[in-house]
Amino acid sequence: MPAMGESVRLCGRDEISPGQARRFDVGDLRVALVRIEEDFYAIGDRCSHEDYSLAEGEVWPEECELECAKHGSTFDLRTGEPCSLPATKPVPVYTVVVEGDDVMLVVP
C-alpha cells in the first residue's frame, strides 16, 4: 500500500474518455475513476447499498453523478453522497491530481 498522502499514477489523461468510468486497485483501495470533459473524479468503487462495482455504471455528466448498474442508485462524484435510493450511505471520495498527461490519485 502506498504511503498516506502519496500520489499514485492511475492512467494517462487520454486513456479514459469523457463520460467513462474505470476501476483501479491501489493497495487495498478499490477506486472508480470518472472523467467528465477535462475533469477527473475518484470515488470508492463499492456501492454502499450492495457490494457492486460503481465503475460498471453509467456516468451522468450534467449531474456529476455515477449510477450503480445493479439497482440504479446514483452518487455525487464531488461528495460521494447518494442522490437516489436504494443507497442511503455515502461512498468515499478521493483527491485526483492531473500532472502533465498523468492522472494521479492522492492516497488518503
C-alpha positions as CSV (number, residue, x, y, z in Angstrom):
1,M,0.0,0.0,0.0
2,P,1.4,3.4,-0.9
3,A,2.1,5.8,1.9
4,M,-0.6,8.2,3.1
5,G,-0.6,11.5,1.1
6,E,1.5,9.8,-1.7
7,S,0.3,10.3,-5.3
8,V,-0.1,7.2,-7.4
9,R,-0.4,7.2,-11.2
10,L,-3.7,5.6,-12.3
11,C,-3.5,6.2,-16.0
12,G,-2.8,8.7,-18.8
13,R,-5.2,11.5,-19.4
14,D,-6.2,10.1,-22.8
15,E,-6.6,6.5,-21.6
16,I,-10.1,7.3,-20.2
17,S,-12.7,9.0,-22.5
18,P,-15.0,11.8,-21.3
19,G,-18.2,10.1,-19.9
20,Q,-16.3,6.9,-19.0
21,A,-15.7,5.3,-15.6
22,R,-12.9,2.8,-14.9
23,R,-11.9,0.7,-11.9
24,F,-8.4,0.9,-10.4
25,D,-7.0,-1.0,-7.4
26,V,-4.4,0.9,-5.4
27,G,-3.3,-1.2,-2.5
28,D,-6.4,-2.0,-0.5
29,L,-8.4,0.8,-2.2
30,R,-10.9,0.0,-5.0
31,V,-11.4,3.2,-6.9
32,A,-13.8,4.3,-9.7
33,L,-12.1,7.0,-11.8
34,V,-14.6,9.1,-13.8
35,R,-13.9,11.6,-16.5
36,I,-16.3,14.4,-17.3
37,E,-15.0,16.6,-20.0
38,E,-11.5,17.6,-18.7
39,D,-12.3,16.9,-15.0
40,F,-11.5,13.7,-13.2
41,Y,-13.2,12.3,-10.1
42,A,-12.4,9.3,-7.9
43,I,-14.8,7.6,-5.6
44,G,-14.9,4.3,-3.8
45,D,-15.8,1.6,-6.3
46,R,-18.2,-0.3,-4.0
47,C,-21.9,0.7,-3.9
48,S,-22.9,1.4,-0.3
49,H,-26.2,-0.4,-0.9
50,E,-24.7,-3.6,-2.2
51,D,-21.1,-4.6,-2.8
52,Y,-21.1,-3.9,-6.6
53,S,-18.6,-2.1,-8.8
54,L,-19.7,1.5,-9.5
55,A,-17.2,1.7,-12.4
56,E,-19.6,-0.6,-14.3
57,G,-22.4,2.0,-14.1
58,E,-23.4,4.9,-16.2
59,V,-21.9,8.4,-15.9
60,W,-24.3,11.3,-15.7
61,P,-22.2,14.3,-16.8
62,E,-24.8,17.1,-16.3
63,E,-25.5,15.9,-12.7
64,C,-21.9,15.0,-12.0
65,E,-23.1,11.6,-10.8
66,L,-22.3,7.9,-11.3
67,E,-25.1,5.4,-11.4
68,C,-24.8,1.9,-9.9
69,A,-25.6,-0.6,-12.6
70,K,-27.1,-3.1,-10.1
71,H,-30.0,-1.2,-8.6
72,G,-29.8,2.3,-10.0
73,S,-28.6,4.4,-7.1
74,T,-26.6,7.4,-8.2
75,F,-23.7,9.0,-6.3
76,D,-22.5,12.6,-6.4
77,L,-18.9,12.4,-7.7
78,R,-17.9,15.5,-5.7
79,T,-19.2,14.4,-2.3
80,G,-19.9,10.6,-2.5
81,E,-23.4,11.3,-1.2
82,P,-26.2,9.1,-2.6
83,C,-28.6,11.0,-4.8
84,S,-31.2,8.3,-5.2
85,L,-32.4,5.2,-3.4
86,P,-31.9,2.4,-2.6
87,A,-28.5,3.6,-1.4
88,T,-28.6,5.8,1.8
89,K,-24.9,5.8,2.8
90,P,-22.1,7.8,1.0
91,V,-19.1,6.3,-0.6
92,P,-15.6,7.7,-0.1
93,V,-14.2,10.4,-2.4
94,Y,-10.5,10.8,-3.2
95,T,-8.4,13.6,-4.5
96,V,-7.3,13.4,-8.1
97,V,-4.4,15.5,-9.5
98,V,-3.5,15.8,-13.1
99,E,0.2,16.2,-13.7
100,G,1.0,16.7,-17.4
101,D,-0.6,13.7,-19.0
102,D,-0.7,11.6,-15.8
103,V,-3.9,11.2,-13.7
104,M,-2.8,10.7,-10.1
105,L,-4.7,9.6,-7.0
106,V,-3.7,11.1,-3.7
107,V,-3.7,8.2,-1.2
108,P,-5.7,9.1,1.9
